[in-house]
Amino acid sequence: MNPHPCRRRGWSLLPPRRSPAGVPPARPGRRRGVPAVTALLLIALFLGACRAGGPASRAPAKPGPGAGPGTGGAADIVGKDPVVYGFYTEPEPPLAGSFETMVRHARDLDVIVPFWFRLAESGDGTIEAYAAPPPERRKQVIREAHRRGLKVELIVHNLLYGSGERSAATARRFLRDPQAQERAVRGLLDIMRQEGYDGIHIDLETVPPEERPRLTAFVRKVRDALPDGKLLSIAVFPRDRDDRTDPNTGVYDYAALGEAVDFFILMTYSEHRADTPPGPLASLDYVDRMVRYALRYVPRDKVIVGLGAFGFDWGGGTFPRYLDHAQAVQLARQQGVDVRWDDRARVPYFTYTAEDGSSHAVYFENARSWAEKINLVRRHRVRGVAIWRLGMEDPAAWREIARRLR
């Protein structure tokens, strides 16, 4: 097997930044014009190259196709209808933030996950704010979410240190240090109490596969420490086979993690990435295969399917341009080309020739492609969807959420 290309190449999208726990750093620097949290997504997509598988204002929830009998656990606090997660960020010009979308579409959301906290690179278990607004702004967002009946989860991730190797090394140091894990659990619980979160979301990526039992043990440790009624979710790279040597998916014990968490979020929006030729970010067949595999090990009422709200413009260089829906549509108009439909992948795309003569291909998601994936969610009767990220989506896609999941 070839060595992991991500680690071999040592890609670094952002310079490392560090800050004390709970204290936001200055806005991260940029490279190639890539906003900080945007770079977080690009890192996740790029590192996915080597995975094996290729309260009052809210209306009463309606029963949905994914509804099953309640278990009496924390997952029931968001209702038994399909659950809609939304990953939340502050504005990163030219990309919009998530606040307005959260407010406008609160009726069709259940949980938001602000991308605000990570493990310190030291691996000592310190939880630090990163690419996050000041504490008062964080509390304001949480208050507004709660006022609209939404739950808010506190994230902890191991990304944005500058390269995949550093993310992997941070995770290894952390998971091999029991005292660091205890410190992290205490830190997460303290921040959760101080700022008013309703649970914890774990997003540990590019974790070396040999850390599989330690990652599972850490997730269980968080579960045991959470107060009653608090949510626990995890985001994982999807796969369609269990290769325990795979640098990205090998660490995830689907069955054990599925048992420990309330919601198991499949990041099914990275079929084609920054390091691949152009193609759909999530063709319907790809998502279907990933979901079918997960359902062999994880209860269907815990499985959440990721919906990408973004697109990529490949061409004219080695790194594709990251686009939201509005930017993709505007680009097609500026280039005087029609947005086409890929009948096989069930996604929109277009091609154009730039002024410098370079050929470009753009794949993205819209309301129609979301409708296809939501139909798949209904067909498999899984628990719901998770949007990366709020504010980047086709506005018309919310009609599909309301029509097909509510």
N, C-alpha and C positions, 0 to 999 in steps of 0.2 A: 504494500500500500504506500502511495506517495505520502510524504510528510504533509501535515496540515498547512495548506497554502497561506492561511491567514497568519499563522505564527511564523512561517518561514519568511514572509514578506515584511512582517513587523509594521503593519500599517498603523499610522498615528494620525487621527483626524483632529485632535485637539491637544493642546499642551496640558499637562497635569495641573489640577487646581486642588487646593485643600483648604478646609476651614474647620473650626471647632464644631462640636456637636451643637445643633440648633442654631448656628450662626451662619446666615447666607453669605457666600463670597460675593465679590464683585462679579458682574456679568462675565461669563466665560469668554475668552478670546475666540476668534474665528479663523478658520483656514478655508481657502477657496470659497469664501462667502457662505459657509455652512453654519446656520445657527446651532447653538449648543445642543438643545434637545433633539433637533433634527439630526445632528451628528450621532446622537445616541441611537436613533432608529437606524441610521446608515450602518453604524457599527454592528448592531444586532443583525441586520440583513446580510452584511458582508460575512460575518462570522458564521451565518447559517449555511454558507457555501458547502461545508464539509459534512453536513448532517447526513444520516443514513438515508432518509426518505426523500432522497432526492428533495313638620310631620303633618300639616293640616290642610295645605292647599291642594294636596294631591287627590285625584279622583280614585275611587275604589278600584283595585286591580281586578282585571277580568281573567277568568280561567283561560289558559292557553294550551297549545298542543303539547308543550313540554311538561305540563303540570302532572305531578304524581302525588301520591299521598304524602303528607307532611311527616317529617321525622322528629319534629319537636326540637331540632337543633337550630344553630344560629342562621343557617341558610333560609329558614322559614321566615325570618324577620323582614325579608324583602318581598315576600309574597310568593304564591305558588304559580303565578303566570310566568312566561318566559322572562328571564332577567336580562336587562340591557346595561352593560358596563360602558363607561366612557373614560378614556385616559385624558387627563387634563393638563394643559400647560399654559403659561403666561405668553403674551405676544412675543414673537421673535421675527420682526420685520425682515422680509416682506410677508411672512406667514402670520396669520391671525392667531390670537389666543383662543382659549376655550370658554371664557366666562360668558360671553353673550350667547353662545350656543347652549351652554348648560342652562341658562335662565330661560331661553326661548323654548327649549324642548324638554324641560324638566318632566313634563307629563309622560314622556316616552323614554325616560331614563330611570334607572334604579340605584346605581352605584357609580360614583366617580373615583378615580385614582389619580391624584395630582403627582406629577413626576418631580418630587421635591427632596427626597432623602436617599442616601446611599451609605454603604460601608466605607469607612476611611481606608485608604490604600494600605495603611500599615497592617491591616488585618487584625488589629487588637480589639475589634468589636465596637469601636466608637461609631456612632451614627451621626453623620454630618449632613447638613443642608447643602444642596448643590443645584445651581440653576434655579433657585427658589426665590420667591419674593420675601420681604421681611416678615417676621412673625405676625404682625398685626394684619397684614394683607392675607396671610394664610388663614388666620382665624376668621377674617371677613368672608372669604370664599366658603369656608366650612359652614359658617352661620347661614349664608345665602342658600347653600345646598340643603341644609337641614330645614330651613324655612319652606322649602319646596318639596319636602318629603324624601330627599335623597340621602343615601348613606355615603360616607366618605371613608376610604381606606388609606392608611399610611403605607407608602411604598418603602421597601428597602431593596436597592439594586447594587450591582458591582460593576458599573459601566462608567465610561467617560474619563478614564485615567490617561488615555492616550493611545492604547493599543490593546489588542486581544490578549497578548501575553501577560500584560499587567492585570487585566481583569481575571485571568485564570490564576495568576500567582496570588492575587488578593484573596480569592475564594479559597485557594488551597491553605494559605496561612490561617485564615479565619476558621475554616472547618476543622483544622487539626489542633486547634487551641480551645479546650473546653472553657477556660476562663474568658476567652474572647466571646464565645457564644453566650455565656451568662451575662457578660457586660452588654452585648447587643440586645438581648431580650429585655434587660432592665431599661436600657435606653429607649427601646421602642415603646415599652409600656409607659415610661415617663412622658414621652412626646405625645403619645396617644391621649393620655389624661390631660396634659397641659393644653393641647390644642383642640381636643374634642372629636377625635376620630372614632369611627365605628368598627374598626378592625384593621387588619394588616394584610398587605399584598407583598408577596415575595417574588422577586424577579432576579434570580441569580443565573447568569448565563456564562457560556464557555467555561463551565466548571470542569476540571479534569475528570474523566470518567471513573478513575479509581476512587474518587471521593463520593461515589454513589451512596454507600451506607451512611456516611457522615452527613450528607445533605438531607437524607431522609430523617436522620436522627434530629437534626436542627429544626426541621419543619415540625416534627412531633413536639420538640421542646417549646416552640412558639405556641403550638396548639394547646399544650398543657398549661401554659402560663396565661393565656388569654382569659379574661373574665367571661362569665356566662353571657351569652347574647352578643358576643363580638364575632365578627366575620374573619375568616382566614381564606385567602385565595393565593394561587400560584400561577405564574405564567411559564410555559414550557415551549421549547421548540417542538414542532410536530414531527412525527416519523411514521413510517409504515412497516418497520421491522425493528427489532431490538438488537442493535449492534453495540455491545457493551464496551467497545473500544472507540466508538465514535466520539470525537472531541467536543461535540455540542449536545448530542442527544443521549450519549451513553450514561450520563450521570443520573438521568431521571428514571426512577423506579415508579412507573405509572401506577401500578396497583397500590403500592404502599403510600405514595403521595395522594392518590385519589381517595384513599381511606382517611387520611389525616386532615384534608382541607374541606372547606365548604364548596369552593368553586375551583375548577381545573381549566385554566384558560389556554387554549391552543393558539399559538401565534401563526395562524394560517394565512400569512400575507407576505411570504418571502420565497415563493417558488423561483422567481428570477430576481436577481439582486444586483448590487453595484459591481460585482466581479464576474457576472455572467453575460452572455449575449442578451439582446433584448427579448422580452417575452412577458407574458402575463404575470402579475404579482401573485395571483391566486386564481388559477383556472378552476372551473367547477369540478372537474375530475380530480384534480390535486386535493382540493378541500375535502371532497367525498372520501378519498382514500385515507387521508389523515384522521378524519372523524371515525371512520369504520374501525381503524386500528385502535384508536383510543377507547372506543366502546367495548373492546375485548377485555379491558382492564379497569376502567373507571365507570362508576354508575352514571347512567345517562342524565340523571337529574343534577349532576355536578359539572358536566361538560359544557364549556362555553367556547363558542367558535369566534375567532378573531375576524373582524371586518376591517380591511385597510381603507383609509379615506384619501390616500395619496397616490401619486404616480411617479414614474421615472421617464426622463428624456435622455435616451442613450444616443451618443454620437458626438463627434467633434472633440473628443478627448477620452481619457481613460476613466473618468468618473462621471456618472450620469447626474443630471440636474434633478433635484427633488422638487416636486410640484404638488400643490393642492389642486382640488378639482377645478376651481375657478381659473387658476393659472394654466392648467392643461387646455381648457376650452378656449381661453383667450389666445393661447399660443397657436392653436389650430386656425383660428380666425386671422391672426396676424400673418400666418404663412399661406393663407388662402387655400387650405385643404379641408376636406371633409373628415369628420370623425367617423370611423368605420366600426363595424361590429365583427368580432371574431366568433364565428358560429361554433367552433369547437371548444374554445376556452370560455366562452360566454362572458367576454369583457370588451370594453371599447379600446380602440387604439387608432393611431394615425401615423403617417410617415411624411417627412418633408426634407427638402434640401436647403441647408443654411446658406447664407451669403458667401461663406468661405468655401462652399462646394461640398461640405461634409454631409453625409446622409444621416438622418436621424429617425429614430423610431420611438414613439411615446405610447406607453401602456398605463392605464389608470383605472379607476373604479367610478361608477356612477349609479344612479338610482336603479337602472335596469340590472346591472351586474349584482348589486346588493339584493335585489328581489330574487334573483336566481339562487343566491347563497342562503337567503332567509328561507326560501322554499326547502332547501336541503336541510336546514336546521329543523324545520317543521317535520320533514319526512323522517328524520332520524330521532325525533322527539327528545332532542337534547335540551339543556336548560336555557340557553339563550345565546347572546352575542356580546362581543367586546369590541369597541371602536377605537382604533388608533388612527388619528387622534381627533378629539372634538374640535370643530372649527375648520377642518380641512375638507370636509365631505361635500358632496353634491347636496344642496338644500332640499331638492326633491326626494332624496333618499329617505328623509324622515317620514314621508307619506307611506313608504314601504314598510318602515318599522311599525307605524301606527296600524296599517291595514293588515299586516301579516303576523304581528306578534302581540297586538293588544286586544 
